[in-house]
Amino acid sequence: MTDFDAVAVGSAVVDRIYALTNLPEPDGGAFVREESTAIGGVAANVAAGLSELGRETGVVSRVGDDEAGDRVLADLRERAIDASRVTRGDEQTSYSMILRDPDGERMIIAGGQSVPKLRLDARDLDYVRGADVIFTSAYAPDAVVSDLVDAVESPDADSDPFPPFAFDLSGPLSELDGRATRPETIDALLPICDLFVANEVSARSYLGVGPREAVEELRARGVRRAAVTCGTDGALLLDGDDVFEISAFDVDAADTTGAGDAFTAGLLHAWLLEGRPVAESGRFAAAAAALNCTAEGARGGLATRKEVQNLLDSE
């Protein structure tokens, strides 16, 4: 068992990035102006954001025994993220196709089988128990998230409590169907997770309501702390009976890919690990997300604590 500030469980993938003339409409088209590759995935992105903020982090994931898998592992190690619990299989490394328009808006299409084949064993569970915070997302396989829920609810939880558990409902239910976390598992984790994160699209897909109503519904279902992000409209944070509105920072956005993951990393750092007040934590997370949007790629503008604080001090 190794002591980490945070362990992220789930997706570590290759991002195939296409800068387009426009995001195509149904039956429409677009032209690729530029294309590139990078490393992404929600779990790996959040771990990278935390590492940039000075946190000791590890990742539990699965990649293929291919060149793409080599790249994922090399990137994690270059960022000082522990990859000892990243397994390899014969399947293709999972990937995301990111389509981005000139204004930085994007669409994401996922493929590959390595992440859907991820499963946890006893050594993985011992590994995550050594963290101060555990993070996973709905892009992790249902069996993985279910195992984490079972660990939180285990009979030994009173004498050997599981670390604080954060969950990000990263995508709409239609995108998750058949490959990732099932709605029944999300229902089960609501009252036991220490932080539930969703964006406006995923929250509406799951709960059928807008951001404000989603926060109230999450509280009614037993969630104690939550964040619903709304892009340039900021975010809503739930802390017990209180709801806080967090404004977004106005920056020149080059690419919004990864903004939500940078926000989550900032929130984990400030709220769960440092125990800052909720509004202060939300502003820290919003600043981290804004800075990440100022460069291209899911991690192009990941910020250090000092850089985040400089933006906060400039307001």
C-alpha positions in Angstrom: 0.0 0.0 0.0 1.4 3.4 -1.1 0.3 6.7 0.3 -1.0 9.1 -2.3 -2.9 12.4 -2.1 -5.2 11.0 -4.7 -5.7 8.0 -6.9 -7.8 8.2 -10.1 -9.5 5.1 -11.4 -10.8 4.7 -15.0 -9.8 6.1 -18.4 -6.3 6.8 -19.7 -6.5 7.1 -23.5 -5.0 8.6 -26.6 -6.7 11.8 -27.9 -6.9 12.2 -31.6 -7.5 15.9 -32.1 -9.0 17.4 -35.3 -9.2 21.2 -35.7 -12.1 21.7 -38.0 -13.5 24.5 -40.1 -16.8 24.0 -38.2 -18.6 21.4 -36.1 -20.8 19.5 -38.6 -24.5 19.5 -38.4 -26.5 16.2 -39.1 -26.0 15.4 -42.8 -23.4 18.2 -42.9 -19.7 18.2 -43.2 -16.4 19.9 -42.2 -12.8 20.2 -43.2 -9.8 19.2 -41.0 -7.4 22.2 -40.8 -5.0 20.5 -38.4 -4.7 17.2 -36.6 -2.6 16.0 -33.7 -2.5 13.4 -30.9 -2.2 13.8 -27.2 -2.9 11.8 -24.0 -6.2 12.2 -22.2 -9.0 10.3 -20.5 -11.0 11.7 -17.5 -9.1 9.7 -14.8 -5.7 10.5 -16.3 -6.6 14.2 -16.9 -7.8 14.7 -13.3 -4.6 13.0 -12.1 -2.5 15.2 -14.3 -4.3 18.3 -13.0 -3.7 17.3 -9.4 0.0 16.5 -10.1 0.5 19.9 -11.6 -1.0 21.3 -8.4 1.7 19.5 -6.5 -0.3 16.4 -5.4 1.2 12.9 -5.3 -1.1 10.9 -7.6 -1.6 7.5 -9.0 -3.8 6.0 -11.8 -5.6 2.7 -12.0 -6.4 2.0 -15.7 -5.8 -0.4 -18.6 -4.2 0.1 -22.0 -3.4 -2.1 -24.9 -0.1 -3.7 -25.7 0.5 -1.3 -28.5 2.3 1.9 -29.4 -0.6 4.0 -28.1 -0.4 2.2 -24.7 3.3 3.0 -24.6 2.5 6.6 -25.1 -0.1 6.7 -22.3 2.3 5.1 -19.8 5.2 7.4 -20.9 3.0 10.5 -20.4 1.9 9.4 -16.9 5.5 8.8 -15.8 6.7 12.1 -17.3 4.1 13.9 -15.2 5.3 12.0 -12.1 2.0 10.1 -11.9 2.4 6.5 -10.5 1.4 4.0 -13.2 2.2 0.8 -11.4 -1.5 -0.2 -11.4 -2.0 0.4 -15.1 -2.4 -3.1 -16.7 -2.0 -4.0 -20.4 -4.0 -6.3 -22.6 -4.1 -7.5 -26.2 -6.9 -5.2 -27.2 -6.5 -1.7 -28.8 -5.8 1.1 -26.4 -8.9 3.2 -25.9 -9.0 6.6 -27.7 -11.1 9.7 -28.1 -11.6 11.6 -31.4 -11.9 15.3 -30.4 -13.5 17.6 -33.1 -12.9 21.3 -32.4 -14.1 24.4 -34.1 -12.2 27.7 -34.4 -14.0 29.0 -31.3 -12.7 26.1 -29.2 -16.1 24.3 -28.9 -15.8 20.6 -29.4 -17.4 17.2 -29.8 -15.8 14.0 -28.5 -16.2 10.4 -29.8 -14.8 7.5 -27.9 -13.5 4.1 -29.1 -11.2 1.2 -28.3 -11.7 -1.6 -25.8 -8.9 -1.3 -23.2 -10.8 0.9 -20.7 -14.1 -1.1 -21.0 -12.0 -4.2 -20.1 -10.6 -2.7 -16.9 -11.4 -4.7 -13.8 -10.1 -4.3 -10.2 -8.4 -7.0 -8.2 -7.5 -7.1 -4.5 -4.1 -5.3 -5.1 -5.9 -2.5 -6.9 -8.3 -2.1 -3.9 -5.4 -2.1 -1.5 -3.7 0.5 -3.7 -6.6 2.9 -3.7 -7.1 2.5 0.1 -3.7 4.2 0.4 -5.0 7.5 -1.0 -6.4 10.4 0.8 -9.0 10.8 -2.0 -10.3 8.4 -4.6 -11.7 9.7 -7.9 -13.5 7.8 -10.7 -16.0 8.7 -13.4 -18.9 7.3 -15.2 -16.6 6.4 -18.1 -15.1 3.6 -15.9 -16.7 0.2 -16.4 -19.7 -0.6 -14.3 -17.9 -3.5 -12.7 -15.1 -1.1 -11.5 -17.4 1.5 -10.1 -19.5 -1.2 -8.4 -16.4 -2.6 -6.7 -15.6 0.8 -5.4 -19.1 1.2 -4.1 -19.0 -2.2 -2.4 -15.7 -1.2 -0.8 -17.2 2.0 0.6 -20.1 0.0 2.0 -18.1 -3.0 3.3 -18.8 -4.4 6.7 -15.3 -3.3 7.8 -16.0 0.3 6.8 -16.5 1.5 10.4 -13.2 0.1 11.7 -11.3 0.6 8.4 -13.0 3.4 6.5 -12.6 3.8 2.8 -11.0 7.1 1.7 -13.2 10.0 0.6 -14.8 9.0 -2.7 -15.4 11.4 -5.6 -17.4 10.6 -8.7 -17.9 12.5 -12.0 -20.9 11.8 -14.1 -18.9 12.8 -17.2 -21.3 11.9 -20.0 -25.0 11.5 -20.9 -26.6 8.1 -20.2 -26.9 7.4 -23.9 -23.1 7.6 -24.3 -22.5 5.3 -21.3 -25.0 2.6 -22.3 -23.4 -0.8 -22.6 -19.8 0.2 -21.9 -19.6 2.2 -18.7 -21.4 2.9 -15.5 -25.1 1.9 -15.3 -27.8 4.2 -13.9 -28.5 1.7 -11.1 -24.9 2.0 -10.0 -25.0 5.7 -10.1 -28.2 5.6 -7.9 -26.4 3.4 -5.4 -23.3 5.7 -5.0 -25.2 9.0 -4.5 -25.6 8.7 -0.8 -22.1 7.3 -0.1 -19.9 9.5 -2.3 -18.2 12.4 -0.8 -18.3 14.6 -3.9 -20.6 14.1 -6.9 -19.7 16.1 -10.0 -21.7 16.5 -13.2 -21.9 18.9 -16.1 -25.1 20.4 -17.4 -25.6 17.9 -20.1 -24.9 14.8 -18.0 -27.0 16.1 -15.1 -30.0 16.7 -17.4 -29.6 13.3 -19.0 -29.5 11.5 -15.6 -32.0 13.6 -13.7 -34.2 15.2 -16.4 -33.8 18.7 -15.1 -31.6 21.8 -15.4 -28.6 22.6 -13.2 -30.5 24.3 -10.3 -33.1 21.6 -10.1 -30.4 18.9 -10.4 -28.6 20.2 -7.3 -31.9 20.1 -5.4 -32.6 16.6 -6.6 -29.1 15.3 -5.7 -29.6 16.7 -2.2 -33.0 14.9 -2.0 -31.2 11.7 -3.0 -28.7 11.9 -0.1 -25.8 13.7 -1.8 -23.9 15.9 0.7 -21.5 17.7 -1.6 -21.9 18.2 -5.3 -20.9 20.4 -8.3 -22.8 20.9 -11.4 -20.7 22.8 -14.0 -22.3 25.0 -16.7 -19.4 26.1 -18.9 -19.2 29.9 -19.3 -22.1 30.2 -16.9 -20.0 28.9 -14.0 -21.0 26.2 -11.6 -23.3 25.4 -8.7 -21.9 23.8 -5.6 -23.9 21.9 -3.0 -22.6 21.8 0.6 -25.2 20.2 2.9 -28.2 22.5 2.9 -26.4 25.4 1.1 -26.0 26.1 -2.6 -23.3 28.4 -3.9 -23.1 30.0 -7.4 -19.5 30.1 -8.8 -18.8 32.4 -11.7 -16.6 31.4 -14.6 -13.5 33.4 -15.4 -13.4 35.4 -18.6 -10.4 34.3 -20.6 -9.5 34.0 -24.2 -10.3 30.3 -24.8 -8.2 28.4 -27.3 -9.8 25.0 -26.5 -12.5 24.0 -23.9 -11.5 20.3 -24.0 -10.5 19.2 -20.5 -12.0 22.2 -18.7 -14.3 20.1 -16.7 -11.4 17.7 -15.7 -9.3 20.7 -14.6 -12.2 22.0 -12.6 -12.6 18.7 -10.9 -8.9 18.5 -10.1 -9.0 22.0 -8.6 -12.1 21.1 -6.5 -10.5 17.9 -5.2 -7.3 19.8 -4.3 -9.0 22.7 -2.6 -12.2 21.3 -1.1 -11.5 17.6 -0.3 -7.7 17.7 0.3 -7.2 21.1 1.8 -10.6 21.5 3.4 -11.1 25.1 2.2 -14.5 26.8 2.4 -16.8 25.8 -0.4 -17.0 29.1 -2.2 -13.2 29.6 -2.0 -12.8 26.0 -3.3 -15.2 26.7 -6.2 -13.3 29.8 -7.2 -10.0 28.0 -7.2 -11.5 25.2 -9.4 -13.0 27.8 -11.8 -9.6 29.5 -12.1 -7.9 26.2 -12.8 -10.5 25.4 -15.5 -10.2 28.8 -17.1 -6.4 28.6 -17.3 -6.6 25.2 -19.0 -8.8 26.6 -21.7 -6.1 29.1 -22.7 -4.1 26.5 -24.5 -5.0 23.7 -26.9 -5.6 20.1 -25.7 -7.2 18.6 -22.7 -4.1 19.4 -20.6 -2.7 22.3 -22.6 -3.1 24.9 -19.8 -2.9 22.8 -16.7 -1.9 25.3 -14.0 0.3 25.2 -10.9 -1.0 26.5 -7.5 0.9 29.7 -8.0 -0.6 30.3 -11.5 -4.1 29.6 -10.2 -3.5 32.0 -7.2 -2.2 34.7 -9.6 -5.4 34.6 -11.6 -7.5 34.7 -8.4 -5.5 37.7 -7.1 -6.0 39.5 -10.4 -9.8 39.6 -10.0 
